[in-house]
Amino acid sequence: MYNFVSTVQKPTAVTHSVTGYFTSPNEKNLIISKCTKIEIFLMKQEGLQPMLDVNIYGRIATLKLFSIPGEKQEYLFISTESYKFCVLSYDSEKKEIVTRASGNAEDTIGRPTDSGQIGVIDPNGRIIALHLYEGLLKLIPIEKGQASPIQKDAFNIRLEELQVLDICFLYLTSKPTIAVLYKDTRGAKHVSTYEILLRDKELAPGPWMQSNVDIFSSMLIPVPLGGVLVVGDHAITYVNGPYPKSITIPFTRITAVERVDKDGSRFLFGDNQGKVSVLLLQHDGKIVSDLKWEMLGRTSIPSCISYLDSGVVYVGSTSGDSQLIKLNTEKDPQSNSYISILENYTNLGPIVDFCVVDLEKQGQGQIVTCSGVYRDGTLRVIRNGIGIADQASIPLEGIKGLWSLKPASSKGTNAYDKYLVTSFIGYTKILSFEGEEIEDTEIQGFDLESQTIDCATLFSHSIYIQITQKSINLIDINTSKRIDSWSPPAASSIINLCSRNNHQIIISIGKELYYFEISHDRKLCLMKEISLPHEISCLDISSFGDERVSTLCAVGLWTDISIRLLLLPSLEQVSIESLGGEIIPRSILMVSFEGIRYLFCSLGDGHLFNFVVDRPANGTYQLNDRKRLTLGTQPITLCKFKLKNTINVFASSDRPTIIYSSNKKLFYSVVNLKEVSHVCSFDSEAFPNCMAIASDNSLTIGSIDDIQKLHIKTISLNGEMARRISHLDEYSCFAVITLRKEQDNSPLREEKDECFLKLFNDQTFEITSTYAFQPFEIGWSVIPCKFTDDNTTYLAVATTFSYPDGRRPNGRILLFSINQRRLVLLDEISTKASVYTLHNFNGKLLAAVNKRLISIKYTLNSDSTKTMKSDCVYKGHTLILQLASRGDFILVGDMMKSMSLLVEKPDGSVEQIARNPQPLWLRALSMISDDYFIGAEAAYNFVVVKKNSESTNELERELLDSVGHYHIGESVNFMKYCSLSSQPDTDTPPIPTVVYCTLNGSLGVIASITREEYEFFSKLQKGLNNVVRGIGGFSHDHWRAFHNDHHTIQSRNFIDGDLIETFMDLKREEMLLVVKDMNISVEECYKKIETLIQHIR
């Protein structure tokens, strides 16, 4: 069994954020981490501008910026949970991240800290301190050098304090000085300070210490005036010697702190309720005299806060969406808040559960997730590609072209569109839109007796331009009169193709190419005509970006199947590119994305080439970075369109696709339409920001989603979080277990949970029914089920009671019917232990009651009533967390005992036939096939086990052998055997896939691949590791190796699909280096990757 792991959605939960001058000494950056990746933004007047997005081969534990005296740009320090660290800088000329230093802080002895890793940097840039093991402090000296800021080896210093809660460096010290918050053996908490003697490699007593700080203290915040803030749940204390200053705050748990002012006069605090408050330190420049506290408002529950500038703050969250907020000087009387939300950044994490459904019945799987924590809880509907929602539709057959026009009363390009010009074989129709009314109309100067091949409003000349097969027509916008026209010299000649911008026109007639310009007096001026060696199949004269006129014309030719670049106005050929093969180029387009000039050329068989158009110093244009991919099977027509002031490309074909750029990478997102022949932007008063879309038999006006790879729809739960979800197709609804956390009015503001089962309409997401669980009862599983000899679909729920007084937990299993989308409780079973999961199995319901497996039937009694009856069928586990089944086999996932395989015998009894002997703390599992099963364990690994059903050795048959290992690097909550991709129209069998979700908000697919595919991708993976080096010098092989507390095993029988996909973003010369030992062309390699990705997601 060979597996290909591909991420559908990368981590979205923000764990760390910092601000500083990393990429430039003049422009400030926001840098955030999302578990295994960092994102870098530029802080602009209009908002945050994405700049870089890079993966890190490790789980980020520390993210800090630091500066060295004399250096203009800051360095970025990263440490990982596996004790690796690196120092990064940014090369502004090459526009890339450079690794300045890297190392391993792991020690062979030592007990990892219970409170997690702590990484801090001296504010004067002298030393980095890491607290990784109890009683040890790892110190990394910083010293300015030509190549690296770290010139000396790291060393350990012994710490007397074992239960360290937090560490920070102090300001205004001649020697690096740390403050340590710790707990003693009696539970009391204290703060000590130490000077670091670098020469002697030891600690000396610091300037002060503070005994018996608040028992709830958990955090130290250094203050630039000197001293620290000791942060607790109901008090904050400023300590800088023998006279501390304290302030009592409402009882809470602080989750993030950020300094606002350089001198530390104000600090922002965020808590576990999403409340943001400000602490004011009143001082005379040296001594703090008082502390003031004020709540400002609510945001998402913050994991980190970064103050940007001018009252703008970034709030990163692992619990809900991250946000960009504005701190106002005046309180909003309606919201009673000083905070206004400027922007939300989607976070799916933590994903607690999910289901895959086909809500639009198009064969495309959509994921519905239970996302977020408590008041940030939501449901998210995630689908691949971009959705277009119908606003209006007209039956029209045979449309050959489509263009929007603005009316004469328009004032500039920002006015609304009014007309749609539709072209047919031999004639043209103009549709007029008045509100939502649509009618045929005529514009006097238009030739409606010919087929239009291009049309537009040119405000720079106050004209409409219409190009037909017979002529080029210029029509005055105000008078509707034709003011100029040009026809081919030979009456029998037909204009085959054309392209134009606001000032230039190019047309072709067979091999002949004619170039025109529109003069200031609104006349057509023929500037140049040439004959090319072969008939022209496509052409384009689009200008790049903000260029007023184009200096290039791109043409595709029949016969030699080539692309040629011609200079304007001379039409001199400056570049030629042979495409190879026998399929002619059908559409060609030049476009600029994020400052990069691209040329796209599509073929008649659904393939698409893309090139980067470079212009070196000598001025000659060149086509570089050639890439070929498949968008469909039919000819593709390329068309630029504008949405929200951003240019994108629509590729019309049997698999319509939108091409766009993000972080200077090209993306291809499928549109939720069956087939499209022509499109154009259409922004009318009744249909703003829409598109006109032509198919074989209709014209549709549709509104388009935001342009992104995944479309994510958010359903608010009004302060509740979703714990479990199932879809009931028969009743067109979702069943969701939700949880609300409320605080009581006691001084400690103790929290209590309220749990509910709710039904949501699967189209509108309106709540149609609610069932409230009992006090202290939490729902753990909800599934639709059917019983033997009963065709009714029921809803089964498992719960556990968790009592605050320490009583032994118990549980219930409830059975509901659904009548007119209302929940009706039919029966319940009380259990003596917690019920963690339910599973359908051969007309029965299986329930995991702590360590026992019970089977439940819903049977008819003698009085014609029906009740649930349970029977314990197996016991012998520690705690059963998850179940899966195929046929008569049951796969059991135990919290401590890995996986075991049970079988149901003909008499209904259940026995264990095999188990995995590894001591794995399992979190999720799935059955890939009859013989191969996959599990996710607590140390962020995947393991695949095999049933030895063909072995003749009885002992071997009783073992589930581990045959696959892989480190995913994230905490997986659920795995489900299902498919996200629409089934291809071929006889190829579907690829078995397992979809998984994680705590950090990522979604992924594990696909089963053949041995031949595995061997190919293994070679490609090796080639990529030789060419694409990990950021920070971190090793990909080490990152993907299975490792937990017991052992480390090299990745086995798994392919890192995310690494494989980076091949598609490489420059061509890098691609050639990757495949040089593989006996395969770059194009073939690209096609193999692309085909697999399309089939699995």
N, C-alpha and C positions, 0 to 999 in steps of 0.2 A: 504494500500500500504506500503510494507516494502522494504527497500533499503540496499544494501551492497556496500560500497564505497571502491574501491581498486585502489591503485596507480600503474600505468603501468611504469611510469618513475618519479622518485623522483626529487625534484627541482635541477636545474643545475646552476642557476645564483649565482655567488659568491658575497656576500654582504660585508663580513669582512674577514680580514686575519691578523694573528699575528705570530710571531716567538719567540721561547724561549725554556726553558728546563722544559717541563711539564711532560713527561713520564720518564725522566732520567736526572740526573745531568751531564751526560757525552755526551749525544746525543741530538742534537738540533731538535726541532719539528717545522713544519709549521702546524698551525691550521686554518681552513677556515670554514666559516658559509655559508649555503645555505638556507636562510629563516627559515626553521624549522628543520635543521639538522646541525651537525658539523662533519667535517672530520679531522682526525689527521694523519699527515705524519711524517716519519723519514727522515731527510736530510742525504742522503748517497752520497758517491763519484760518484756512477753511476746514481744518480737522486733521485727523491722523491719516497719513499717507503710507500704505503698505510698501515696504522696501525689499525685505528679504524674509525668506521662510526656509529654515534648514532643519534637517533631522539630526538628532544626537543619538549615538549608539550608547544609550544609558538613560536611566531614570534620574532626572535632574533633582538634586537635593539642595544645592546652593547656586544662586545666581547673583553676582555682585559686580558692579562697575567700580574701578579704582583708577586713580591718576598718579603719575610720578612727576615730581617737580621737573620742569623743563620740557615735558611732553605736551603736545598740543591736543592730542586725542586720548581718550580714556581706553583702558583695557577692560575686557570682560573675563571674569573668573567664573568657571563652572566646575562644580563637583557633582559626582553621581552617587547613587545609593550603593553602588558596587565599589566605592572608594577610589575611583579614578578622578583625576582633576586635570584641568587645562586652563591656559591663559590665551585669549583670542584678541586679535586686533583687526582693524579693517583697512584694506588697501584701497584708497579712494580712486586711484588711477585705474587699477585692474577691476575695481568694483567687486571685490571678493573678500571673504573672511580668511585671515591668515592665522595659523596656529603658532604662537610664540613659545609656548612651553606646555608640556604635558607630563603626567606622572601617575604613580600608583601610591595611595596613602594607606593601603591595606597592611596590617601587621599580622604576623603569624600567631601571635598570642593576644589575648585581650577579649573582653566580653563587650559586644556591641551595646551602645547606650539604649536604655529603655525609652528615653524621651525623644529619640530621633537624632539625626545628625545636625550639628550646628557648625556653620561656617561664617566667620566674621573677618573683616579687614580693618587694619589700623587706619584711622582717618588721614594720617599723614603719609600713607602709602609705604610703610616700613616693613610690614609683616602680615601674613595671612595665618589665621588660627583655625584649626578644625578639631572639633570634639567628636570623635567617632567611637571611642572605646571608654568604658568606665575607668576613671582614674588617670587617663592619659590626655594630653593636649598635643596635637600635631602642629608644628610651627614651620611655615614656609617663608624664609626671608625674601623680601623684595629688594632688588638692587638694579639700578639702571644699567643696561648693557646694550650693545649694538643689535643683537639678534633677539634677546629675550629679557624680560624684566625679572626672571628668576635665574640667578647665576649660581646659587648655593643649594646644597642638598637640604631636604626637609629633615627635621629631627623631632623626637618626642620629649616632652617634659611631664614629670609626674604631678598629678593633681591630688591633693588630699581629699577633696570632696568627691564622693562616689555618685550620689544622686543629684547630678547637675540638671537644673531645669532650663537655664539660659545663660549665655555669655555675651558680653559686648565689650568693645574697646572704648576707652574714655577719651574725650577731647582735652586739649590744653595740657598735655603731659610731655615732659622732656624725653622720657623713655616710653616705649609701648606699654600701656597699662590696661589690664582687663578687669572687668567686674564680673563676679560669678554669683548667680542665684542658685542656691542649693537647699536640699532638705536633709536634715540630720536623721539619726536612727529613731528619734522620738516623734518625728513628723513635723517638728518646728522648722521654719524657713529663715534663712539668713542670706546676707549679701557680703561677700569678701572682695577685696581688690588686691591685685598683684602686679608688680612691675616685671616685665620680661627682660632678663639680662641676656642679650643675644650672644655676647662674647663668652659668657660662662655657661650658656644653655641651661639656665635654671630660673626659677621664680623667686622674687623677693617680696616681702610684705608691701602692700600698696599704701596709698595715702589715708585710707579710712576703711572701716567695716561697719556694717549695720546688722545687729542681731535681732532676731524675732520680728521680722517683717510680717505683714499680713499673711495669715495662713492660706489664703486663696491666691497669693501672688504666683504668677506664671511667666512673666515676661519682663525683660530689661530693655529700656530705650535710652541710648546715650543722648545727652543734651549738649549742644555746642558751647554753652556757657560753662560746662564742667558738670560732673555728676551724672546721675541716671534717674529715670522715672521707673519706679517699681510698680508694675501694673497687676492689679488683682481683679477679682470679680465684683467687688463693691467698694474698692478704694484705690486711689493712685497716690503714690508717695514720691516726692522729689528728695533724693538723698545726695548730699555732697559734703559729708562731714558729720559732725555730731548733732546738728539741729535739722532734722528732716521736716519737710512740709507735706501735709496730707490733705486730700479732699475725698469726701465720701460721694460715691456715684450710685445711681440705681443699680440693683443687683443684675449682673449680666455676665457674659463670657466674651471678652475681647478677642477678635480673630485677626485683626490687621491694624497697623499703626503707620502713619506717615507724617514726617516733619513738613510743615508748610514754609516757614521762614528760615532763612539761612542761619539766623542767630538762635533758632529754636524757641521763639516766642509762642508759636502755635503748633499744635499737633492734632491730626485727624485720627479718630478712633472709630473702627467699625466692629459691630458685635454679631453674635449668632442670631439675632433677630433682624439683621439688615439695617439697624439704626446707625447712623453716622453722627458723631458728636465731635466737638472741638474742645481741646484743653488749652487754656491760655495761661502762660507763665508770666506773671508780672515781675519785672526785674529792673534794676538800674544799670544794666550792662555787665554786672559782675555777680550780684547776689539776687536770688529769687526770693521775693517777699510773700507771694501768695499764688494760689492756683484757682482758676475759674473754669467751670464746666458748663457746656450748653449743647443740647441736642439740636442737630440741624435738620434732619429728615431721614427718610428711608431709601435704601437702594437694595440691590441684590445682596445676599449674605456675602461679605467680602472675604477673600482669602489673602488679598494684597491690595494696597492702595498706593497710587503714585500721583503726586501733585505735579501737574504739567506747567501751567502758567496762567496768570490772569484769572484765577478762580476756577480753572478747568481741571478736573480730577479724573483719573482713570481708576475704576473699581474692577479689579479682577476677581472672578468668582469660580469656585469649584461646585457651588450649589445651584447656581442659576446662570442666567445670561450675564456676561460682563458688560460694564456700562461706562459711557463717557458722560460725566455730570458737570453741571455748572453750579458753583456756590454763589448765591445771590446775597446782596447786602440787605435786602428787604425780604421779610417773610411773606409768602403767598397766603393771603387770608383764606382761600378755599382749601388748599392742601395743608395749611399750617406748617409749611416747610420752607427752608431756605434753599432747597435743592431742586433743580430742574434737570430732567434727563435729556441729554443731547443726542445720544445714540446708544442702541443696544447691539451687542455682539453675541451671536448665537452660541450657546453652550448646551449640548445634549446631556452632559454628565451631571450627576452619575446616572447611567442608564440602569435602572433596577430590574426591568423586565421589558420584553418586546414581543410583538407578533408580526408575522408577514402576511399581508392580505392583498387581494387584487380588487380594490374598491372601484376602479374605473372599467373593470372587465376587459382589459386590453392585453391580458397575458403578461403584464409587467408587475412584478412584486413591489409592494410598498411596505415600508417598515413603520409601525406605530410603536413608539417607545413611551415608557414611564420614565420621565426625566425630572431631575431636580430634587431638592431636599426641602421639606416642610413648606414654608410660605413661598418658596421659589418653584414649587412643583408644577409640572405641566405634562400634557400629552403632546408628543411631536409626531407629525405625519411626514415621513421622509420618502421622497421618490427620486429616482434617477432621472436626470435630464430636466427639461424646462417645460412647464405647462402653458398652454394657450387656451383660455376660456372663451367660448363663443359668446359674442354680444349680439350678432345679427347674421343671418344667412340668406342668400338668394340662390335659387336654382339657376345656374348658367353653365351650359356645356361648351367645351371647346375653346376655353380662354387660352390665348397664346402670349399674352403680355398684360402687365398691370402697372399703373403709375398713378400717383396722387398729385392733384393740382390745388393751388390756393386761389381764392377768388380775387377779382380786381380790387375789391375794397381792402385787401390785406395790407398791413403795414409791416413789411419785413418778413424775414424767415421764421419768426416766432409765432406768426398768425396761424389760425386753424386751417386745416385742409377742408375743401368743400366738394371737389370733384374726384371721381375715380375714372381714369381712362382705361377701358378694357379692349383688348385687341383680339380679333378673330381672323380666320382665313378669309381674306378678301374684303374685310370691312372693320370699322372701329365703332365702339359705343362709348358715350360719356354718361356716367351716372352722377346725378346731383344729390347731395345730402342736405336736407333742411331739417335740423333736429334729428329725429329718428325716422323721418320720412325719406324714402329713396325713389327717385324717378329719372327716366331718361331725359337727356337734354342735349342741346347743340351749342357749340361755340363757333361763331361765324367763320373764322379763318381756318378751322380744322378741316382736313380732308378725311371725311368719314367713309368714303367709298374705297379706301385702301387699308391694308393691314399695317398698323403702327408697330414699329420695332423699338421706339424709344420716345419718351415724352417727359417734360419737366417744366417747372416754373423757374425762370431765371430773373430774380429780383434785381440783380446788378444791371440788367438791361431793360427791365420792365416788360419782359416778353415771356410768352410760352414758346417752347420749341417742340415741334412734332417731326419725327423722322419716320417716314413710311418706306415701303419697298420701292416707291416711285420718286420720292423727293424729300428734301429737307425744307421745313416751313418755319418761319419766324412770325409769330402772331402778337400784336400789341395787346397787353393785358387789359388796358382801359377801353380801347375801341373794338377789340376782338377782330380787327382787320389784319389780313396777312400783309406784312411789310417787306418781306423778302422770301425768295424761294430758290432752290437749286435742284435741278434734275440731272440724271446721268446723260452724258453726251449722246449715247445711242438710245433711241426710244425703247428698244427691246431689252435694255439692260435693267437688272433688278438689284437694288441695294440689298445685299445679303445680311450684312452685319454692321453694327455701329456702336460707338461709345462716345460719351461727351462729358464735359464738366461745365462750369459756368461760363467759360470763355473759349473752349476748344471742342472741335468735333472731328472724329475720325470715322470713315466708312470704308467698307470693302465691297467690291464687285468682282467676284471670282478671285483672280490673282492681284487685281489692281487695288491700290490703297490710296485714298484721298484724304488730305489733311486740311481742315478749315479752321479759321479763327473768326470770332464775332467782333466786328469793329465797334468803335465807340458810337458811331452813327447807326448801329444796329443793322449792319449788312454782313452777309456771308462772304468771307474772303478765302478763296482757294489758295492755300499757301504752297502746297507741294503734292505731287502725285508720283507714285512709283509702282513698278511691277515686281512682285516677289516670285521666287522660283516655283512655288506650288500654291494651290488654292488655299485661301485663308479660312480656318475653321472657327476661330474665336479671336477677339481683340479687346483691348482695354486702354483707356487714356486717363484713368483716375489719377488725381494728384495725391501726394502723400501728406497726411496730417493737415497742417494749416497753410500749405503751399497754395498760392493763388492760382497758379497755372502749373500744368504738368510739363516736365522736361523729358518724359519717357512715354513711349507707346509699346505695349506688350502684345504680341500676336502669336497665335498657334497655327501651325500649318498641317494640311493633309500630306499624304505621301511619305515625307521623311519624319513625320510625327515629332515635330520640334517646337520649341519656344524660342522666339527672337525678341530682343530688346532693341528698339529703334529710338534714336535721339530726335527730339523735336526742337525746331521745326524742320530740320534737314531730312528726317527719316533715315539717317545713316545708321546702319546696323552696328551695335557695340557689343552684343553678346548673343550667343546661340547655345541652346541646351537641348540635346536629344533626349527624348523621353523613353525611347525604346518601345518594342512591342508593335502591335498592329492596330490598337484602339486609338482613335483620333481624339485630340483635345477638344472638349466641347464648350468650356467656359473658362475665362481667365480674368483675374482680378488683382489689382495692386491696392494695398491698404497699409496704413501705419497703425500699429498697436503699441502704446506706451513708449513711443519714440523709436521703435524698431520697424523697418520697412519690410513688408512681406509681399511675396507674389504667390498666389494660389492658382493652380490649374487643374481642372477636373477632366476626367475622361468619360467616354461613353459607357463604360462598364461599372461605374460607381466608385472608381479609385480617385484619390485626390493627391496631388503633389503640392508641397509647400516649400518655398525657398526664402532665404533672407537676401534682400537686395542691398548689396554693399557698394559703396563708392569710395575706393581708396584715394590716397592723396593725388594720384595722377589723373583723377577725374573720370576714369572708365568704370562704368557700372558692371558689377559681377553678380551672378546668382550663386549663393553659397548655402551650406547646410541643407542640402536636398533631403527631403523626407517624403515617403509615400505611405498612404494609409487607405483603408477601405471604409467608405461611409454607407454604401449600399450596393445594389446590383444594377441599377438603372442610371442613365445619364444624369449628371448633376448640373444645376444652374446656380451660379454664385451671384449674390446680390448683397450690397451694403445696405444697412439700415441703422437708424439712430434711435436709441432708447435712453431716456433720461440724460441727454447730451453726451452719450457715449456711442461711438461707432462699433457695430458688430457686423458679422457676415452670416447671412442665411444661405445654407446649401440646400436647395430644393431637390428632392428626389423621392425614391420609394422609402427612404429612411431619413426624413428631414432632420437637419442638424444645424445648431448655431455654433459658430466659431467665435471665440473671444479670447482675451488675454488677461491674465492676473499674475502679478508679481513677475512680469516679463516671461511668462510661460503660456503657450497656446493650449486652449482647452476646447474640446468638441463635445457639446451636450446635445443629446437626442431630444427632439420635441415630441410631445404626446399627440402627434397627428399621424394618420396612416400613410398618406401620400400627398405631396405638395408639388405643384408644377411651377407656380410663380408667386412671389410675395412683394410687398412694398410697405413702407411705413405709412400709417394713416392716423393723423391726429386731428380729429374733428371735434366740434363742441360737444356733440352727443356721445362721441366715442374717443375720449382723450387717450393719448399714449397707446394706441392700438396698432394692429397690422391688418392689412388686407391680404387674404390668402386664397389662392385659386387652386382648385383640384380639378379632376376630370369633369365633374358635373355640377360644381357649385362655387360660389364666391362667399367667403366668410370674413366677417370683421371680428377680430379676436383680441383680447387683452393678454399681455404676456407677463409671465413671472419675472422676478429679478433674474438677471443673467448670472447663473452659478451652476456648478457641476451637479450639486444636489439641491433640490427644492425642499425647504423645511417649513411646514406650517405649524404654528403654535396654538394649542388649545389651553387656555388658562383654567386652573382648577380652584381659583379664588381662595388661595391660602392653604390648600391641601396638597399633599404629595401623593402620586400614584405608586402603589407598591406592586400590583400584579394586574395583568391584562389578558383577556382572551376575546376572540372574535367569534360571534355566532352568526354565520352566514344565513342560516335559515330565518333568523329574526332581524337581520340587517342591523345588528347592534354590537357594541363592545360592552363587555362586563369588566369593570375596573374596581379593584380594591383601593380605597383612598384612606389617607391618614391625616388628621388635623392635630397639631400640637398647640395646646393652650396653656398659658401661665395662670396660676391662681393668684390670689391677692395677699399671700403670706409675705413676710419680709424677705424670704429667700427666693420668692417668685418661682416656686416649684412648678414643673411642667407635668401635664397629664396628656395622654393620647386618647383621641376619639377616632374610631375606625368605622368605615362605611363600605358597603357594596353598592355600586351605582351602574345603571345601564345608560349608555350613550348611543344616540342615533348615529349610525356609521357614515352618514352623509353630512348632517348638520352639526353633529356633536352636541346636540341638546340632551340634557339629562331627562330621561323618561321615567326613571324609578330609582328609589333609594331605600336601602335597608341598613339600619344602624345596628352595629354589633354591641354586645354587652360591655359594661365598664371593664377595663383591663384586658379586653379581648382584641387581638390583632389578627387580621386575615393574612394567611401565608400562601394560599394557592387558590386559583379559580380556573375551572376548565369546563367546557361543554362536554356532555357525556350521553351515551346511549346504552341501554341495558338489553340483554338477550330477550328476544320476542317482544320488543317494545320499540316502535319506530319514533317515539317522541324524543326530542333533544332536550335534556335537562341541563341545569347549571349546578355544578358541585363546588363547594367552598370548604377549605380547611382552615382552622384557626388555632391559636394558642392563647391561653390566659397567662399573663405575666404580672404577678402580684407584687406590689411595692413592699409588703411586709415579709417577703421571703418565703411565702408558702410555695409548695411544690407546684410547678405549672401543670395545667391540664389543657384539654382542647375540645373542639367540636368539629364534626363533619356535617354540613348542612346541604340539603338538596332542594333546589328551587325549580319551579316551572316558570315559563314566561307566557303571560296571557295579555295580548294587546300591548306588548312592550312594558308590561308591569311584572315585577317580581312577586312570586307567590311561594312562600315557604311550605314545602310538602312534608319534610321529615328532617330529623336530626339525630345524630349519634354523639353521645358524650364519651370522651376518652380520658384515661388516667394520665396521659402524657401529651406533650405538644405534637400537633400534626403539621408537618413541614411541607409535604408535597402530595399531590394527587395525580393519578395517571389512568387513562383509559386502557383496558386490556381485555380483549376477547369477550366483550359484552358484560364486563364487570368493572368495578372501580377499585383501583389499588390505592391504598393510603399508607404513607410512611409515618408511623406513630413512634416518634423517638427512634429506638433501635429495632422496632418490630414492623413487619410488613403485613397489613391486613387486607383482605379481599371483601368487597361489599357488593351485595346483590340487592336489587329493588324488586321485591316479590309480592305476589298477590296473596292476601290472607283469606281465611274462610268467610269473613264477613264482607268480602269484595273490596276491602281497602288494601292499599299497598304500603309497605314499610321497608326501610333499609335493614338488612341483616349483615352482620360482619363476622369474619372468621380470621383468626391469626394464621397466616400461611407460612411465615418464616420469621425467625429471629436469630440474632447472632452478630449484629452489627454494633457499631458504637453510636452513631447518629446518622440516619439516612437523610440526605439533603435533596437528592434528585433521582428520578427514575426515567428510563427509556425502554422501549420494547420493539421487537420485530417478530411477528408470528407468535410462537409459544415461548420465546426467550425474553427474559427481563434483565435489564442492566441496572444494577444498583450502585449509586454513588454515595460513598460513606465519607463523613467529615474527616476521618483519620485513616481509614483502611482502604483507600483507593477504590477500585472497581471490582465488583463480583458479578458473575453471570448465573442467573437462576433459570430454571425451565419448569413449565407447567406440564404435569403428566396427564394422561387421559382421564385419570380419576379425580383431577382437580387439585391434587397436592402439588406443592412447589418444593424443589430442592436445588441446592447450589451445585453447579457442575464445574465451575472454574472461578479462579480469583487471581487478581494481580497482587503479588506479594510485597510490592514496594510500599513503604509507609508514606503515602501521599495525602496531603490535606486537600481533598477535592472540593472544587467550587462549582463545576458545571461539567456536563457530559452529553454525548450524543452517539448514536449508532450510525456509523458511516455505511456499513453493509452488514451482511449476515455474520461475517467473521472479524470485522475490524471496528474498533470502538475508540473514541477520542475523549479525553478528559482535560479540563483546565484545572490546575492546582494553585495553591495559595501563594507560591513563590513566583508567579507570573509565567508559568511554563505550560506548554501543551505536551501531552504524552499520548501516543497511539498504542493500543494493545491488540493482540491477535488471539483469537480462539483456535487452539490446536486440534481442531476436530478430526483431522486426517492422521494424526499421530497414532502409532500402535502402542506407545508407552503410556500407561495409565497415569503416571505422575505428571507427564507433560500435558496430557489432556486436561488435567485439573488446574493448570496454570494459564493465566492470560499473560503471554509474554509481551514485554515492551519492545516495539519494533520501530517507534518513531519518537524523536525528542526535538523540542524547539522552544526557545525562549521568546515569548511574545512581548514581555516587558510591561504588561498592563494587567490589572486585576479583572478577570473575566467573570461576569455575573451569570450569564445564560448562554447556552449554545442550542441551536435548533436546526434540525435537518430540514432544509427548505431551499427554495431557489429565488433569487432576485431578478434573474434575466428572463426576458421574453423568449419563448422557445423559437429557435431558428426554423425557417421553412425548408428544412432538409431532412434527409433520413438519418442524419447523425444522432445517436442517442444522447439524451441530456447528460451533462457532467454532474455527478453527485456533489452536492455542496452543503456545507454547514455554515450557518450565519451565527456570529457571536457579537455580544455587546460588552462594554467595559465600564468601569467606574469613572474613567476619565472622559467619557463621552464619545469614544471611538466605536465604529462598527466595521466588521470585517467578514471576509468569506474564506473558508478553507475548502479548496476544490481538490477532488481526487483526480490525479493525472496518471498517464501510462508510464511504463518504465522508460520508453523511448523519449517521452517528453521530459521526464525527470533527468535523464542523462544529458539531454540538450541544455536544459535550463541550469543544470549544475555547472556545465562548462561556461555558460554565459555568465553565471554568478561569479565564477572564479575570474573570468576576464574583467568583469566590472570592478571587482575588488582590487585588481591590479591597476586600474585606471582612475576609479573614483575613490579617493581616500576619505576616510571618516573625519568629520570635524573634530578638532582637538586631538588628533592622532589616535582616537579610540578605534579598536579593532572590531570589524563586523563579525568575524568568526567567534570572537569572545562574547560579543553581545548576544548572538543567537544561540550560543551553547546553553543547554539545559543545566540549570544549577539551582540547588536549594541547600538547606542546612546539612544535608547528608553527603551529597556528591555532585560532581560536575561531569556532564557528558556532552561531547560535541554534537551539534545539531545533526540529526540523522533522518533521512528520507523526507525532509521538508525543504521547500524552496521559498526564499524571501521574495514574494511578489512585488513588494514595494521597491526593493533594490532593482529587480528586473525592469520595472517600469521606468526607472531613471534612464535606461538606455534610450528611451524615446525622446528625452530632452537633451541628449548630448549633441555636440557639434559633430559633423560628419567625420572629421579626422579622428575624433575620440572614438566614434563608433567603429571605425576601421581598426583601431588599436584593440578594441574589446574582442572583435571577432577574428582577429588575424590567425589564430590557431584552430579555428572551428570549421573551416571548409564550407563557409556559407556566406552569401552576400549580405550587405547591410539591409537591403530591401526585403530579402527573405526572412531575416531575423526579425525585422520590424513587424512583418506580416504575422509571424508566429505568435509574437507577444500580443498583438492587437486582436487576433482571432480568439485566443484564450480568454483575454479580458472581457471581450464582448459576450462570450458564452457563459461566463460565471457571474457577471454583474451588469 
